[in-house]
Amino acid sequence: MARLALLSVSNKTGIIDLARSLVEEFDFDLISSGGTAQALKDAGLPVTKVADYTGSPEILGGRVKTLHPRIHGGILARRDVPQDITDLENNQIRPIDLVVVNLYPFEETIAKPGVTLLEAVEQIDIGGPAMLRASSKNFAHLAVLCDPAQYDEYLQELRQNNGIASLEFRQKAALKGFSHTASYDRAIAFYLAEAQQYTLSGTQLQSLRYGENPHQPATWYQTGTTPTGWAAATKLQGKELSYNNLVDLEAARRIIAEFTDTPAATIIKHTNPCGTALGSSIFEAYQKAFNADSTSAFGGIVALNRPIDAATASELTKTFLECVVAPSCDAEAQEILAKKSNVRVLTLADLSSGPKDTVKAIAGGFLVQTSDDVIADTSQWQVVTERQATDSELAELLFAWKVCKHVKSNAIVVTSDRTTIGVGAGQMNRVGSVKIALEQAGEKAKGAILASDGFFPFDDSVRTAAAAGITAIVQPGGSLRDKDSIIAANELGLLMVLTGVRHFLH
């Protein structure tokens, strides 16, 4: 008798090709439900609807389709237990050798703006998880597939093992099945619990060589069932990504996401930007970012918000870089970058989308906050000095403010011509950050502007900035002594703008 495969999938990617191979190469019979059955039928494949196989129609608007003894008996039967085989025969149940199931798109549904509780609840799959759990439990006797990425590997198993998937493969697939249902249930529980519980789950993508240091083991996990963010990136060349690479890439992505309308480039070292710039082209933006601090750029992480072209690729090969990421990379640029085979070159079409929350572990628990994704709105800014801002100054202040948001606090950023020329990051006091940023800027500080992620509790930093040639300052305000800084700015002829928003980054 032909073997039996049950196919019931929400994500139909690759299902037709898999089904055709099962039928034509390996003599499987197919049973399927709902839209999957129709898709197989439309493709000219022989398929029996679950309702016809069980003799029970789909009811409750499709809520009950596969919850039937002929389905679960065929999945859970142990082929080496005589009583199980007798039960199958007495109830005219065929053993099922393959279950291919993926679940209703619950996470995708709740991610949509304005989704209602009723709409979310209708995307809670019942039959799918039941089949996944049952078939994963009985991996000793059948295979379960819950991800289209498994289809080719399963067919290779059949081709290499006389039509039977190995026990090792079946056990690995069962683990993926249980992980899939666990992640699915966590998403539902968190949604229904709202802020009462916070669950964090992921699927292992790969073990990393080590973490921040060689003595720290590390692993990269993907959240959700559909790859997004760095899990969806394409690595065109280079060595495997490290823990530190990924941390720095995310820091670079956050900065580059601030700039969408104009070509922009940023170079990251230890999560801080050593150079960020805008340009008329991505080539110009990268050149300006590199020249902002060419010493620190050595071994850096580069993010570009435009495709890599040949001219930019040639510039990228002139120094040692760890990683480069851009929305895409043209063929000529790839050939040029290939000469630096060790540099990791990635493409990620969507560099703007990031996590909604940030999570930090502490002893005995963890902290969760919403991501700092506030969009700067200059119409809400307040000019507090006698000197008013020109349009050009306001644009420069906005650029500096956007970069400063992504520098470790205490953060000071000095810019000119939409280019960072001095960055003071992570100092224990703001005065120290000001001195570092101004010393790095040097003579270029004359006529430049300065951004601070936090307010100035004293006027000393304002006076230091003016002495170096700074002409305008943007800062959040909010100090009890804001007036001291404003008085100093007026005395020295500076422009000062308060944003009303603080961007500490710890």
C-alpha positions, -999 to +999 in steps of 0.1 A: +000+000+000+012+035-008+024+056+020+002+085+033+012+121+036-010+148+053-004+183+040-021+213+057-002+245+055-010+282+059+023+292+042+022+274+009+057+282-002+072+252-019+042+229-011+034+221-047+069+210-056+071+189-024+038+173-031+047+165-067+080+148-057+061+128-030+036+115-056+058+110-086+091+099-070+080+081-039+044+069-045+027+088-016-010+093-014-020+128-003-047+140+021-052+176+027-076+202+040-091+235+030-070+258+008-040+234+007-062+207-009-075+232-035-040+244-043-028+208-049-059+200-070-053+232-091-018+220-097-031+187-111-021+165-082-042+137-069-054+146-034-081+134-010-098+160+012-095+154+049-133+156+052-137+128+026-110+107+043-125+110+078-161+109+066-167+140+088-173+174+072-155+205+082-176+223+108-178+256+127-166+276+098-134+255+095-125+255+132-128+217+132-112+199+103-084+176+114-094+168+150-105+133+142-094+097+152-086+088+116-061+117+116-046+114+150-048+076+152-028+075+119-003+100+133+002+085+168+001+048+160+033+029+170+042+005+142+061-018+166+031-022+191+007-049+179-023-035+197-018-001+179-018-019+145-049-039+155-066-007+165-058+009+131-071-021+112-104-023+133-111+013+127-100+014+090-073+039+098-042+042+076-009+050+093+004+085+083+041+086+073+045+123+068+028+154+083+035+188+067+019+215+088+025+252+095+003+274+115-021+303+110-002+336+109-010+347+144+021+369+149+017+385+115-019+393+123-013+410+156+016+430+141-009+448+118-020+482+131-056+483+144-061+445+146-090+436+169-090+410+196-116+390+176-094+390+145-064+379+165-083+351+182-095+337+149-058+333+139-051+310+169-046+276+153-059+246+171-057+216+147-023+226+134-005+226+168-023+193+177-010+176+146+025+191+151+027+179+187+013+145+179+036+138+149+066+153+168+059+129+197+058+099+173+090+108+154+102+072+158+076+062+132+070+093+109+084+126+098+070+161+105+078+192+086+068+227+098+090+249+077+093+251+039+131+253+044+130+216+054+114+203+022+145+199+002+164+183+030+135+158+036+135+148-001+172+143+000+168+120+029+143+099+009+166+098-021+197+088+000+179+063+022+158+042-001+127+063+004+129+065+042+140+095+063+166+087+089+158+086+126+183+113+131+165+136+107+131+127+121+142+135+157+157+168+146+124+177+127+104+168+158+125+192+179+117+219+154+080+210+156+079+213+194+099+246+192+075+260+166+044+252+188+061+265+219+070+298+202+035+301+188+019+295+222+042+321+238+031+347+213-005+340+220+000+340+258+019+373+257-007+389+235-036+379+257-017+387+289-006+421+276+018+437+301+013+410+328+038+386+313+067+390+289+079+360+271+110+358+250+116+329+227+137+322+196+148+295+172+186+289+171+201+301+139+237+292+146+262+288+174+287+317+173+325+312+177+322+330+210+306+361+226+322+394+234+353+375+245+367+341+236+358+325+270+320+334+265+299+309+246+273+326+224+243+316+202+223+336+176+185+331+178+157+342+155+125+355+169+092+348+152+085+322+126+093+344+096+129+356+093+132+394+097+160+418+104+195+402+104+180+367+101+166+378+067+199+394+055+219+378+027+256+374+032+273+378-001+308+370+011+332+369+040+337+350+072+310+339+096+294+367+116+306+370+151+287+381+182+304+415+182+298+419+144+260+414+150+259+439+179+278+465+159+257+458+128+226+465+148+241+498+161+249+507+125+214+498+113+198+520+140+218+551+129+213+546+092+175+541+097+174+577+108+181+588+073+159+578+044+156+608+020+193+614+015+223+590+008+239+583+042+268+563+055+280+554+090+310+536+103+307+519+137+334+509+162+323+493+195+287+503+189+296+540+186+298+560+153+333+571+144+320+587+112+285+594+099+277+616+069+252+626+043+261+632+007+247+638-028+256+602-036+264+571-015+300+574-027+303+609-014+285+600+019+309+571+025+340+592+017+329+619+041+321+594+069+355+577+064+374+610+064+357+621+096+379+597+115+399+575+092+420+561+121+390+547+140+374+535+107+401+508+104+383+475+113+349+492+114+314+482+105+299+502+076+262+507+069+249+524+037+214+534+030+218+531-008+229+502-030+267+496-033+279+507-067+313+501-082+328+535-072+318+530-035+330+494-036+364+505-047+365+530-018+354+503+007+384+481-004+410+507+005+409+500+042+403+470+064+367+466+074+349+439+093+314+442+078+295+462+052+257+463+049+235+480+023+201+475+008+217+458-022+249+455-041+253+456-079+272+429-098+302+451-106+305+461-070+304+425-059+333+417-082+353+445-067+345+436-031+354+399-038+390+410-039+387+415-001+373+380+005+374+382+043+352+413+046+316+403+054+293+419+029+256+417+036+225+430+019+193+438+039+165+454+019+148+468+050+173+486+072+147+507+089+127+481+108+140+471+142+128+455+174+098+471+192+114+464+226+149+463+241+156+437+268+185+436+293+192+408+317+198+416+354+203+393+384+170+376+390+152+388+360+153+412+331+142+447+321+121+456+291+115+490+275+101+502+242+128+510+217+138+546+214+122+552+181+109+587+186+111+606+154+127+641+157+102+668+150+118+702+147+085+720+148+084+710+185+119+724+192+123+756+211+149+783+202+158+797+236+185+823+226+183+857+211+199+844+179+174+825+158+181+795+136+185+796+098+171+768+077+206+756+071+215+756+108+183+738+117+191+710+091+226+707+106+213+706+141+188+679+131+216+658+116+237+661+147+208+653+170+199+621+151+235+609+153+238+618+190+208+597+198+229+566+190+261+575+208+267+560+243+258+585+270+272+609+280+272+617+243+285+648+225+285+651+187+301+679+167+292+682+130+297+703+100+284+699+064+262+670+076+293+651+087+305+642+122+338+658+130+340+650+167+323+623+189+326+621+227+310+589+239+304+571+271+323+594+295+314+596+332+307+633+329+295+655+301+325+679+304+348+650+295+327+641+264+327+677+253+365+679+255+370+647+236+346+657+208+361+692+205+397+679+206+388+654+178+372+682+157+402+705+162+402+735+139+371+721+121+350+730+152+351+767+141+316+774+127+304+739+136+275+728+158+273+706+188+246+682+200+243+667+235+221+638+244+214+653+279+211+687+294+239+709+306+237+712+344+263+740+343+273+766+317+310+754+316+305+731+286+287+759+267+317+782+273+342+755+263+322+749+231+321+786+222+359+789+228+365+762+203+344+779+177+310+762+180+282+785+168+251+764+177+240+739+203+211+714+204+202+697+236+171+684+254+169+709+282+152+701+314+179+711+339+170+734+369+199+754+356+190+757+319+189+794+324+226+795+332+234+778+299+210+800+279+225+832+295+260+820+285+249+812+250+234+847+246+265+863+261+287+844+236+264+849+205+255+812+202+223+797+190+207+772+214+178+749+207+160+727+232+143+696+219+124+686+250+134+649+244+163+631+260+182+602+243+203+585+269+219+553+256+233+530+282 
